[in-house]
Structure formats: structure tokens, C-alpha cells
Amino acid sequence: MVNGTSGFSPIVWQKTIQEINMQFPNDKSLGLIKKTGAYYIVFEKEIWQKYNAKNVLPQLLSNNKLKLIQKFDNTYVFRLL
């Protein structure tokens, strides 16, 4: 889990997560996610809509570095290619 917490968060990790969140879902942020060793992105549409990020899902769906694996109601699971 990349964007979860355990109570321990090194400064380098915080900066990486901050950079991912500020640029998501551009190619650089996807590369940073992949670099962490993650293979999947779980996208919660309702959470992003709270931040007026309506264009994020279409960007994910059209990105050739991702493959939609499964959709559950408003949750999308993508595989990083």
C-alpha cells in the first residue's frame, strides 16, 4: 500500500507521496508509483469528486501505461504496465 499509513513516515517518503498526489495522474506520478514497487492503483471515484477532480478518471482510462482490471460500482482497479 503506497498511500497508507503505519505511524512511521520518513521525510523522503513524505516528499515522494506529496509529489505523486500533486501531479496525479500524469506519467511522472505513475512512474513514481511504479518505482515504489506497486503494481495496482485503486481509484475511488467518489473520493476524487470531493476535490473537484472530475477529469482524473478519464485520464486514467485513456492512459496507455494503465490497464483497467476491474470496476466495482465507483471503484476502479488499474494495473500499471
TARABEL-V760660 format. One record per residue. N is the residue number from 0. RES is the residue in one letter. PSI is psi as a letter, one per 40 degrees, with the letter a starting at -180 (NA if undefined). OMEGA is omega in degrees with one decimal (NA if undefined). Layout:
# TARABEL-V760660
n = [N	N]
res = [RES	RES]
psi = [PSI	PSI]
omega = [OMEGA	OMEGA]
This chain:
# TARABEL-V760660
n = [0	1	2	3	4	5	6	7	8	9	10	11	12	13	14	15	16	17	18	19	20	21	22	23	24	25	26	27	28	29	30	31	32	33	34	35	36	37	38	39	40	41	42	43	44	45	46	47	48	49	50	51	52	53	54	55	56	57	58	59	60	61	62	63	64	65	66	67	68	69	70	71	72	73	74	75	76	77	78	79	80]
res = [M	V	N	G	T	S	G	F	S	P	I	V	W	Q	K	T	I	Q	E	I	N	M	Q	F	P	N	D	K	S	L	G	L	I	K	K	T	G	A	Y	Y	I	V	F	E	K	E	I	W	Q	K	Y	N	A	K	N	V	L	P	Q	L	L	S	N	N	K	L	K	L	I	Q	K	F	D	N	T	Y	V	F	R	L	L]
psi = [h	d	f	a	i	e	e	h	g	i	d	d	d	d	d	d	d	d	d	d	d	d	e	h	f	i	d	d	d	d	d	d	d	d	d	e	e	i	d	i	h	h	h	h	d	d	d	d	d	d	e	f	f	d	e	d	d	d	d	d	d	e	h	e	e	i	h	h	d	i	h	h	b	e	h	h	h	i	h	h	NA]
omega = [-175.8	-174.0	176.3	179.6	176.6	-175.2	178.0	-176.1	179.0	-178.3	-179.6	179.1	179.4	-179.9	178.8	-179.7	177.8	180.0	177.2	-176.7	-177.5	-174.1	-175.2	9.5	-179.7	-175.3	179.8	-180.0	177.4	176.1	177.5	177.7	-179.9	-179.3	177.6	-178.2	179.4	178.1	-174.2	172.3	175.0	-175.1	178.2	-174.9	-177.3	179.1	-179.1	179.0	176.7	-178.4	-179.3	180.0	-175.6	-176.6	-176.2	-178.4	177.2	177.8	178.2	-177.6	-177.8	-176.9	-178.1	175.9	179.3	173.7	176.6	-178.4	-175.7	175.2	176.4	-176.7	-178.9	178.7	-177.5	177.4	-179.7	173.7	174.4	-179.6	NA]
